[in-house]
């Protein structure tokens, strides 16, 4: 419950960017009046792997952005990627966020059977044929 409150009040301050007493009181009131949800249990191993994936995804996003600037990516493909088994809603959100965070990919759909439909922008080099 405390974690949800902290997350909500931080989001409130990010949205309003106002730290007056009135805004703080309004933000606390709204955070307390919002319904609370029960979180699903998750394994620490999954959280650590998620943090590792975040650390890898940030430089990867910059590298892909630079590659797209210097070398045009003019082809598209839609692929299916399997998610890991027994993922909580928070870890599914993290998977989708990390896939969408990189400039070349976006998740189109999360299927209930544990698959993601992913749209990718790819660079294909076409070979010229000499007559």
Phi and psi in radians as a Rosetta constraint file:
Dihedral C 1 N 2 CA 2 C 2 CIRCULARHARMONIC -1.140 0.35
Dihedral N 2 CA 2 C 2 N 3 CIRCULARHARMONIC -0.693 0.35
Dihedral C 2 N 3 CA 3 C 3 CIRCULARHARMONIC -1.087 0.35
Dihedral N 3 CA 3 C 3 N 4 CIRCULARHARMONIC -0.708 0.35
Dihedral C 3 N 4 CA 4 C 4 CIRCULARHARMONIC -1.141 0.35
Dihedral N 4 CA 4 C 4 N 5 CIRCULARHARMONIC -0.708 0.35
Dihedral C 4 N 5 CA 5 C 5 CIRCULARHARMONIC -1.097 0.35
Dihedral N 5 CA 5 C 5 N 6 CIRCULARHARMONIC -0.803 0.35
Dihedral C 5 N 6 CA 6 C 6 CIRCULARHARMONIC -1.099 0.35
Dihedral N 6 CA 6 C 6 N 7 CIRCULARHARMONIC -0.761 0.35
Dihedral C 6 N 7 CA 7 C 7 CIRCULARHARMONIC -1.055 0.35
Dihedral N 7 CA 7 C 7 N 8 CIRCULARHARMONIC -0.778 0.35
Dihedral C 7 N 8 CA 8 C 8 CIRCULARHARMONIC -1.163 0.35
Dihedral N 8 CA 8 C 8 N 9 CIRCULARHARMONIC -0.719 0.35
Dihedral C 8 N 9 CA 9 C 9 CIRCULARHARMONIC -1.238 0.35
Dihedral N 9 CA 9 C 9 N 10 CIRCULARHARMONIC -0.606 0.35
Dihedral C 9 N 10 CA 10 C 10 CIRCULARHARMONIC -1.135 0.35
Dihedral N 10 CA 10 C 10 N 11 CIRCULARHARMONIC -0.767 0.35
Dihedral C 10 N 11 CA 11 C 11 CIRCULARHARMONIC -1.083 0.35
Dihedral N 11 CA 11 C 11 N 12 CIRCULARHARMONIC -0.696 0.35
Dihedral C 11 N 12 CA 12 C 12 CIRCULARHARMONIC -1.039 0.35
Dihedral N 12 CA 12 C 12 N 13 CIRCULARHARMONIC -0.814 0.35
Dihedral C 12 N 13 CA 13 C 13 CIRCULARHARMONIC -1.201 0.35
Dihedral N 13 CA 13 C 13 N 14 CIRCULARHARMONIC -0.590 0.35
Dihedral C 13 N 14 CA 14 C 14 CIRCULARHARMONIC -1.168 0.35
Dihedral N 14 CA 14 C 14 N 15 CIRCULARHARMONIC -0.650 0.35
Dihedral C 14 N 15 CA 15 C 15 CIRCULARHARMONIC -1.278 0.35
Dihedral N 15 CA 15 C 15 N 16 CIRCULARHARMONIC -0.713 0.35
Dihedral C 15 N 16 CA 16 C 16 CIRCULARHARMONIC -1.563 0.35
Dihedral N 16 CA 16 C 16 N 17 CIRCULARHARMONIC -0.545 0.35
Dihedral C 16 N 17 CA 17 C 17 CIRCULARHARMONIC 0.902 0.35
Dihedral N 17 CA 17 C 17 N 18 CIRCULARHARMONIC 0.736 0.35
Dihedral C 17 N 18 CA 18 C 18 CIRCULARHARMONIC -2.415 0.35
Dihedral N 18 CA 18 C 18 N 19 CIRCULARHARMONIC 2.104 0.35
Dihedral C 18 N 19 CA 19 C 19 CIRCULARHARMONIC -1.979 0.35
Dihedral N 19 CA 19 C 19 N 20 CIRCULARHARMONIC 0.575 0.35
Dihedral C 19 N 20 CA 20 C 20 CIRCULARHARMONIC -1.344 0.35
Dihedral N 20 CA 20 C 20 N 21 CIRCULARHARMONIC 2.818 0.35
Dihedral C 20 N 21 CA 21 C 21 CIRCULARHARMONIC -1.036 0.35
Dihedral N 21 CA 21 C 21 N 22 CIRCULARHARMONIC -0.724 0.35
Dihedral C 21 N 22 CA 22 C 22 CIRCULARHARMONIC -1.074 0.35
Dihedral N 22 CA 22 C 22 N 23 CIRCULARHARMONIC -0.793 0.35
Dihedral C 22 N 23 CA 23 C 23 CIRCULARHARMONIC -1.159 0.35
Dihedral N 23 CA 23 C 23 N 24 CIRCULARHARMONIC -0.668 0.35
Dihedral C 23 N 24 CA 24 C 24 CIRCULARHARMONIC -1.091 0.35
Dihedral N 24 CA 24 C 24 N 25 CIRCULARHARMONIC -0.759 0.35
Dihedral C 24 N 25 CA 25 C 25 CIRCULARHARMONIC -1.126 0.35
Dihedral N 25 CA 25 C 25 N 26 CIRCULARHARMONIC -0.758 0.35
Dihedral C 25 N 26 CA 26 C 26 CIRCULARHARMONIC -1.096 0.35
Dihedral N 26 CA 26 C 26 N 27 CIRCULARHARMONIC -0.777 0.35
Dihedral C 26 N 27 CA 27 C 27 CIRCULARHARMONIC -1.091 0.35
Dihedral N 27 CA 27 C 27 N 28 CIRCULARHARMONIC -0.760 0.35
Dihedral C 27 N 28 CA 28 C 28 CIRCULARHARMONIC -1.119 0.35
Dihedral N 28 CA 28 C 28 N 29 CIRCULARHARMONIC -0.729 0.35
Dihedral C 28 N 29 CA 29 C 29 CIRCULARHARMONIC -1.074 0.35
Dihedral N 29 CA 29 C 29 N 30 CIRCULARHARMONIC -0.791 0.35
Dihedral C 29 N 30 CA 30 C 30 CIRCULARHARMONIC -1.134 0.35
Dihedral N 30 CA 30 C 30 N 31 CIRCULARHARMONIC -0.728 0.35
Dihedral C 30 N 31 CA 31 C 31 CIRCULARHARMONIC -1.108 0.35
Dihedral N 31 CA 31 C 31 N 32 CIRCULARHARMONIC -0.629 0.35
Dihedral C 31 N 32 CA 32 C 32 CIRCULARHARMONIC -1.341 0.35
Dihedral N 32 CA 32 C 32 N 33 CIRCULARHARMONIC -0.517 0.35
Dihedral C 32 N 33 CA 33 C 33 CIRCULARHARMONIC -1.430 0.35
Dihedral N 33 CA 33 C 33 N 34 CIRCULARHARMONIC -0.368 0.35
Dihedral C 33 N 34 CA 34 C 34 CIRCULARHARMONIC -1.186 0.35
Dihedral N 34 CA 34 C 34 N 35 CIRCULARHARMONIC 2.494 0.35
Dihedral C 34 N 35 CA 35 C 35 CIRCULARHARMONIC -1.155 0.35
Dihedral N 35 CA 35 C 35 N 36 CIRCULARHARMONIC 2.536 0.35
Dihedral C 35 N 36 CA 36 C 36 CIRCULARHARMONIC -1.681 0.35
Dihedral N 36 CA 36 C 36 N 37 CIRCULARHARMONIC 2.600 0.35
Dihedral C 36 N 37 CA 37 C 37 CIRCULARHARMONIC -2.060 0.35
Dihedral N 37 CA 37 C 37 N 38 CIRCULARHARMONIC 2.708 0.35
Dihedral C 37 N 38 CA 38 C 38 CIRCULARHARMONIC -1.615 0.35
Dihedral N 38 CA 38 C 38 N 39 CIRCULARHARMONIC 2.238 0.35
Dihedral C 38 N 39 CA 39 C 39 CIRCULARHARMONIC -1.442 0.35
Dihedral N 39 CA 39 C 39 N 40 CIRCULARHARMONIC 2.657 0.35
Dihedral C 39 N 40 CA 40 C 40 CIRCULARHARMONIC -1.404 0.35
Dihedral N 40 CA 40 C 40 N 41 CIRCULARHARMONIC 2.670 0.35
Dihedral C 40 N 41 CA 41 C 41 CIRCULARHARMONIC -1.323 0.35
Dihedral N 41 CA 41 C 41 N 42 CIRCULARHARMONIC 2.580 0.35
Dihedral C 41 N 42 CA 42 C 42 CIRCULARHARMONIC -2.512 0.35
Dihedral N 42 CA 42 C 42 N 43 CIRCULARHARMONIC 2.827 0.35
Dihedral C 42 N 43 CA 43 C 43 CIRCULARHARMONIC -1.597 0.35
Dihedral N 43 CA 43 C 43 N 44 CIRCULARHARMONIC 2.529 0.35
Dihedral C 43 N 44 CA 44 C 44 CIRCULARHARMONIC -1.078 0.35
Dihedral N 44 CA 44 C 44 N 45 CIRCULARHARMONIC -0.606 0.35
Dihedral C 44 N 45 CA 45 C 45 CIRCULARHARMONIC -1.008 0.35
Dihedral N 45 CA 45 C 45 N 46 CIRCULARHARMONIC -0.730 0.35
Dihedral C 45 N 46 CA 46 C 46 CIRCULARHARMONIC -1.140 0.35
Dihedral N 46 CA 46 C 46 N 47 CIRCULARHARMONIC -0.672 0.35
Dihedral C 46 N 47 CA 47 C 47 CIRCULARHARMONIC -1.165 0.35
Dihedral N 47 CA 47 C 47 N 48 CIRCULARHARMONIC -0.759 0.35
Dihedral C 47 N 48 CA 48 C 48 CIRCULARHARMONIC -1.103 0.35
Dihedral N 48 CA 48 C 48 N 49 CIRCULARHARMONIC -0.734 0.35
Dihedral C 48 N 49 CA 49 C 49 CIRCULARHARMONIC -1.113 0.35
Dihedral N 49 CA 49 C 49 N 50 CIRCULARHARMONIC -0.645 0.35
Dihedral C 49 N 50 CA 50 C 50 CIRCULARHARMONIC -1.113 0.35
Dihedral N 50 CA 50 C 50 N 51 CIRCULARHARMONIC -0.723 0.35
Dihedral C 50 N 51 CA 51 C 51 CIRCULARHARMONIC -1.143 0.35
Dihedral N 51 CA 51 C 51 N 52 CIRCULARHARMONIC -0.695 0.35
Dihedral C 51 N 52 CA 52 C 52 CIRCULARHARMONIC -1.092 0.35
Dihedral N 52 CA 52 C 52 N 53 CIRCULARHARMONIC -0.708 0.35
Dihedral C 52 N 53 CA 53 C 53 CIRCULARHARMONIC -1.152 0.35
Dihedral N 53 CA 53 C 53 N 54 CIRCULARHARMONIC -0.605 0.35
Dihedral C 53 N 54 CA 54 C 54 CIRCULARHARMONIC -1.129 0.35
Dihedral N 54 CA 54 C 54 N 55 CIRCULARHARMONIC -0.763 0.35
Dihedral C 54 N 55 CA 55 C 55 CIRCULARHARMONIC -1.092 0.35
Dihedral N 55 CA 55 C 55 N 56 CIRCULARHARMONIC -0.603 0.35
Dihedral C 55 N 56 CA 56 C 56 CIRCULARHARMONIC -1.365 0.35
Dihedral N 56 CA 56 C 56 N 57 CIRCULARHARMONIC -0.593 0.35
Dihedral C 56 N 57 CA 57 C 57 CIRCULARHARMONIC -1.229 0.35
Dihedral N 57 CA 57 C 57 N 58 CIRCULARHARMONIC -0.551 0.35
Dihedral C 57 N 58 CA 58 C 58 CIRCULARHARMONIC -1.146 0.35
Dihedral N 58 CA 58 C 58 N 59 CIRCULARHARMONIC -0.944 0.35
Dihedral C 58 N 59 CA 59 C 59 CIRCULARHARMONIC -1.105 0.35
Dihedral N 59 CA 59 C 59 N 60 CIRCULARHARMONIC -0.594 0.35
Dihedral C 59 N 60 CA 60 C 60 CIRCULARHARMONIC -1.071 0.35
Dihedral N 60 CA 60 C 60 N 61 CIRCULARHARMONIC -0.690 0.35
Dihedral C 60 N 61 CA 61 C 61 CIRCULARHARMONIC -1.108 0.35
Dihedral N 61 CA 61 C 61 N 62 CIRCULARHARMONIC -0.739 0.35
Dihedral C 61 N 62 CA 62 C 62 CIRCULARHARMONIC -1.142 0.35
Dihedral N 62 CA 62 C 62 N 63 CIRCULARHARMONIC -0.743 0.35
Dihedral C 62 N 63 CA 63 C 63 CIRCULARHARMONIC -1.090 0.35
Dihedral N 63 CA 63 C 63 N 64 CIRCULARHARMONIC -0.757 0.35
Dihedral C 63 N 64 CA 64 C 64 CIRCULARHARMONIC -1.157 0.35
Dihedral N 64 CA 64 C 64 N 65 CIRCULARHARMONIC -0.662 0.35
Dihedral C 64 N 65 CA 65 C 65 CIRCULARHARMONIC -1.123 0.35
Dihedral N 65 CA 65 C 65 N 66 CIRCULARHARMONIC -0.752 0.35
Dihedral C 65 N 66 CA 66 C 66 CIRCULARHARMONIC -1.149 0.35
Dihedral N 66 CA 66 C 66 N 67 CIRCULARHARMONIC -0.704 0.35
Dihedral C 66 N 67 CA 67 C 67 CIRCULARHARMONIC -1.081 0.35
Dihedral N 67 CA 67 C 67 N 68 CIRCULARHARMONIC -0.657 0.35
Dihedral C 67 N 68 CA 68 C 68 CIRCULARHARMONIC -1.237 0.35
Dihedral N 68 CA 68 C 68 N 69 CIRCULARHARMONIC -0.488 0.35
Dihedral C 68 N 69 CA 69 C 69 CIRCULARHARMONIC -1.244 0.35
Dihedral N 69 CA 69 C 69 N 70 CIRCULARHARMONIC -0.812 0.35
Dihedral C 69 N 70 CA 70 C 70 CIRCULARHARMONIC -1.433 0.35
Dihedral N 70 CA 70 C 70 N 71 CIRCULARHARMONIC -0.559 0.35
Dihedral C 70 N 71 CA 71 C 71 CIRCULARHARMONIC -2.239 0.35
Dihedral N 71 CA 71 C 71 N 72 CIRCULARHARMONIC 1.959 0.35
Dihedral C 71 N 72 CA 72 C 72 CIRCULARHARMONIC -1.068 0.35
Dihedral N 72 CA 72 C 72 N 73 CIRCULARHARMONIC 2.434 0.35
Dihedral C 72 N 73 CA 73 C 73 CIRCULARHARMONIC -1.920 0.35
Dihedral N 73 CA 73 C 73 N 74 CIRCULARHARMONIC 1.846 0.35
Dihedral C 73 N 74 CA 74 C 74 CIRCULARHARMONIC -1.994 0.35
Dihedral N 74 CA 74 C 74 N 75 CIRCULARHARMONIC 0.213 0.35
Dihedral C 74 N 75 CA 75 C 75 CIRCULARHARMONIC -2.134 0.35
Dihedral N 75 CA 75 C 75 N 76 CIRCULARHARMONIC 2.651 0.35
Dihedral C 75 N 76 CA 76 C 76 CIRCULARHARMONIC -2.184 0.35
Dihedral N 76 CA 76 C 76 N 77 CIRCULARHARMONIC 2.639 0.35
Dihedral C 76 N 77 CA 77 C 77 CIRCULARHARMONIC -2.613 0.35
Dihedral N 77 CA 77 C 77 N 78 CIRCULARHARMONIC 2.587 0.35
Dihedral C 77 N 78 CA 78 C 78 CIRCULARHARMONIC -1.974 0.35
Dihedral N 78 CA 78 C 78 N 79 CIRCULARHARMONIC 2.144 0.35
Dihedral C 78 N 79 CA 79 C 79 CIRCULARHARMONIC -2.162 0.35
Dihedral N 79 CA 79 C 79 N 80 CIRCULARHARMONIC 2.883 0.35
Dihedral C 79 N 80 CA 80 C 80 CIRCULARHARMONIC -1.955 0.35
Dihedral N 80 CA 80 C 80 N 81 CIRCULARHARMONIC 2.344 0.35
Dihedral C 80 N 81 CA 81 C 81 CIRCULARHARMONIC -2.188 0.35
Dihedral N 81 CA 81 C 81 N 82 CIRCULARHARMONIC 2.349 0.35
Dihedral C 81 N 82 CA 82 C 82 CIRCULARHARMONIC -1.458 0.35
Dihedral N 82 CA 82 C 82 N 83 CIRCULARHARMONIC 2.364 0.35
Dihedral C 82 N 83 CA 83 C 83 CIRCULARHARMONIC -1.518 0.35
Dihedral N 83 CA 83 C 83 N 84 CIRCULARHARMONIC 2.828 0.35
Dihedral C 83 N 84 CA 84 C 84 CIRCULARHARMONIC -1.232 0.35
Dihedral N 84 CA 84 C 84 N 85 CIRCULARHARMONIC 2.718 0.35
Dihedral C 84 N 85 CA 85 C 85 CIRCULARHARMONIC -1.251 0.35
Dihedral N 85 CA 85 C 85 N 86 CIRCULARHARMONIC 2.681 0.35
Dihedral C 85 N 86 CA 86 C 86 CIRCULARHARMONIC 0.906 0.35
Dihedral N 86 CA 86 C 86 N 87 CIRCULARHARMONIC 1.040 0.35
Dihedral C 86 N 87 CA 87 C 87 CIRCULARHARMONIC -1.691 0.35
Dihedral N 87 CA 87 C 87 N 88 CIRCULARHARMONIC 2.345 0.35
Dihedral C 87 N 88 CA 88 C 88 CIRCULARHARMONIC -1.291 0.35
Dihedral N 88 CA 88 C 88 N 89 CIRCULARHARMONIC 2.930 0.35
Dihedral C 88 N 89 CA 89 C 89 CIRCULARHARMONIC -1.081 0.35
Dihedral N 89 CA 89 C 89 N 90 CIRCULARHARMONIC -0.635 0.35
Dihedral C 89 N 90 CA 90 C 90 CIRCULARHARMONIC -1.161 0.35
Dihedral N 90 CA 90 C 90 N 91 CIRCULARHARMONIC -0.681 0.35
Dihedral C 90 N 91 CA 91 C 91 CIRCULARHARMONIC -1.303 0.35
Dihedral N 91 CA 91 C 91 N 92 CIRCULARHARMONIC -0.546 0.35
Dihedral C 91 N 92 CA 92 C 92 CIRCULARHARMONIC -1.144 0.35
Dihedral N 92 CA 92 C 92 N 93 CIRCULARHARMONIC -0.737 0.35
Dihedral C 92 N 93 CA 93 C 93 CIRCULARHARMONIC -1.042 0.35
Dihedral N 93 CA 93 C 93 N 94 CIRCULARHARMONIC -0.766 0.35
Dihedral C 93 N 94 CA 94 C 94 CIRCULARHARMONIC -1.089 0.35
Dihedral N 94 CA 94 C 94 N 95 CIRCULARHARMONIC -0.735 0.35
Dihedral C 94 N 95 CA 95 C 95 CIRCULARHARMONIC -1.038 0.35
Dihedral N 95 CA 95 C 95 N 96 CIRCULARHARMONIC -0.858 0.35
Dihedral C 95 N 96 CA 96 C 96 CIRCULARHARMONIC -1.116 0.35
Dihedral N 96 CA 96 C 96 N 97 CIRCULARHARMONIC -0.699 0.35
Dihedral C 96 N 97 CA 97 C 97 CIRCULARHARMONIC -1.100 0.35
Dihedral N 97 CA 97 C 97 N 98 CIRCULARHARMONIC -0.788 0.35
Dihedral C 97 N 98 CA 98 C 98 CIRCULARHARMONIC -1.169 0.35
Dihedral N 98 CA 98 C 98 N 99 CIRCULARHARMONIC -0.645 0.35
Dihedral C 98 N 99 CA 99 C 99 CIRCULARHARMONIC -1.184 0.35
Dihedral N 99 CA 99 C 99 N 100 CIRCULARHARMONIC -0.731 0.35
Dihedral C 99 N 100 CA 100 C 100 CIRCULARHARMONIC -1.349 0.35
Dihedral N 100 CA 100 C 100 N 101 CIRCULARHARMONIC -0.388 0.35
Dihedral C 100 N 101 CA 101 C 101 CIRCULARHARMONIC -1.126 0.35
Dihedral N 101 CA 101 C 101 N 102 CIRCULARHARMONIC -0.601 0.35
Dihedral C 101 N 102 CA 102 C 102 CIRCULARHARMONIC -1.347 0.35
Dihedral N 102 CA 102 C 102 N 103 CIRCULARHARMONIC 2.470 0.35
Dihedral C 102 N 103 CA 103 C 103 CIRCULARHARMONIC -1.162 0.35
Dihedral N 103 CA 103 C 103 N 104 CIRCULARHARMONIC -0.357 0.35
Dihedral C 103 N 104 CA 104 C 104 CIRCULARHARMONIC -1.582 0.35
Dihedral N 104 CA 104 C 104 N 105 CIRCULARHARMONIC -0.150 0.35
Dihedral C 104 N 105 CA 105 C 105 CIRCULARHARMONIC -2.309 0.35
Dihedral N 105 CA 105 C 105 N 106 CIRCULARHARMONIC 2.675 0.35
Dihedral C 105 N 106 CA 106 C 106 CIRCULARHARMONIC -2.641 0.35
Dihedral N 106 CA 106 C 106 N 107 CIRCULARHARMONIC 2.478 0.35
Dihedral C 106 N 107 CA 107 C 107 CIRCULARHARMONIC -1.473 0.35
Dihedral N 107 CA 107 C 107 N 108 CIRCULARHARMONIC 2.166 0.35
Dihedral C 107 N 108 CA 108 C 108 CIRCULARHARMONIC -1.518 0.35
Dihedral N 108 CA 108 C 108 N 109 CIRCULARHARMONIC -0.652 0.35
Dihedral C 108 N 109 CA 109 C 109 CIRCULARHARMONIC -2.758 0.35
Dihedral N 109 CA 109 C 109 N 110 CIRCULARHARMONIC 2.485 0.35
Dihedral C 109 N 110 CA 110 C 110 CIRCULARHARMONIC -1.870 0.35
Dihedral N 110 CA 110 C 110 N 111 CIRCULARHARMONIC 2.050 0.35
Dihedral C 110 N 111 CA 111 C 111 CIRCULARHARMONIC -1.528 0.35
Dihedral N 111 CA 111 C 111 N 112 CIRCULARHARMONIC 2.612 0.35
Dihedral C 111 N 112 CA 112 C 112 CIRCULARHARMONIC -1.174 0.35
Dihedral N 112 CA 112 C 112 N 113 CIRCULARHARMONIC -0.363 0.35
Dihedral C 112 N 113 CA 113 C 113 CIRCULARHARMONIC -1.476 0.35
Dihedral N 113 CA 113 C 113 N 114 CIRCULARHARMONIC 0.147 0.35
Dihedral C 113 N 114 CA 114 C 114 CIRCULARHARMONIC 1.628 0.35
Dihedral N 114 CA 114 C 114 N 115 CIRCULARHARMONIC 0.457 0.35
Dihedral C 114 N 115 CA 115 C 115 CIRCULARHARMONIC -2.118 0.35
Dihedral N 115 CA 115 C 115 N 116 CIRCULARHARMONIC 2.613 0.35
Dihedral C 115 N 116 CA 116 C 116 CIRCULARHARMONIC -1.967 0.35
Dihedral N 116 CA 116 C 116 N 117 CIRCULARHARMONIC 2.358 0.35
Dihedral C 116 N 117 CA 117 C 117 CIRCULARHARMONIC -1.576 0.35
Dihedral N 117 CA 117 C 117 N 118 CIRCULARHARMONIC 2.097 0.35
Dihedral C 117 N 118 CA 118 C 118 CIRCULARHARMONIC -2.098 0.35
Dihedral N 118 CA 118 C 118 N 119 CIRCULARHARMONIC 2.273 0.35
Dihedral C 118 N 119 CA 119 C 119 CIRCULARHARMONIC -1.671 0.35
Dihedral N 119 CA 119 C 119 N 120 CIRCULARHARMONIC 2.185 0.35
Dihedral C 119 N 120 CA 120 C 120 CIRCULARHARMONIC -2.114 0.35
Dihedral N 120 CA 120 C 120 N 121 CIRCULARHARMONIC 2.512 0.35
Dihedral C 120 N 121 CA 121 C 121 CIRCULARHARMONIC -1.780 0.35
Dihedral N 121 CA 121 C 121 N 122 CIRCULARHARMONIC 2.195 0.35
Dihedral C 121 N 122 CA 122 C 122 CIRCULARHARMONIC -2.202 0.35
Dihedral N 122 CA 122 C 122 N 123 CIRCULARHARMONIC 2.757 0.35
Dihedral C 122 N 123 CA 123 C 123 CIRCULARHARMONIC -1.857 0.35
Dihedral N 123 CA 123 C 123 N 124 CIRCULARHARMONIC 2.092 0.35
Dihedral C 123 N 124 CA 124 C 124 CIRCULARHARMONIC -2.038 0.35
Dihedral N 124 CA 124 C 124 N 125 CIRCULARHARMONIC 2.293 0.35
Dihedral C 124 N 125 CA 125 C 125 CIRCULARHARMONIC -1.681 0.35
Dihedral N 125 CA 125 C 125 N 126 CIRCULARHARMONIC 2.045 0.35
Dihedral C 125 N 126 CA 126 C 126 CIRCULARHARMONIC -1.543 0.35
Dihedral N 126 CA 126 C 126 N 127 CIRCULARHARMONIC 2.337 0.35
Dihedral C 126 N 127 CA 127 C 127 CIRCULARHARMONIC -1.466 0.35
Dihedral N 127 CA 127 C 127 N 128 CIRCULARHARMONIC 2.273 0.35
Dihedral C 127 N 128 CA 128 C 128 CIRCULARHARMONIC -1.387 0.35
Dihedral N 128 CA 128 C 128 N 129 CIRCULARHARMONIC 2.419 0.35
Dihedral C 128 N 129 CA 129 C 129 CIRCULARHARMONIC -1.845 0.35
Dihedral N 129 CA 129 C 129 N 130 CIRCULARHARMONIC 2.188 0.35
Dihedral C 129 N 130 CA 130 C 130 CIRCULARHARMONIC -1.468 0.35
Dihedral N 130 CA 130 C 130 N 131 CIRCULARHARMONIC 2.363 0.35
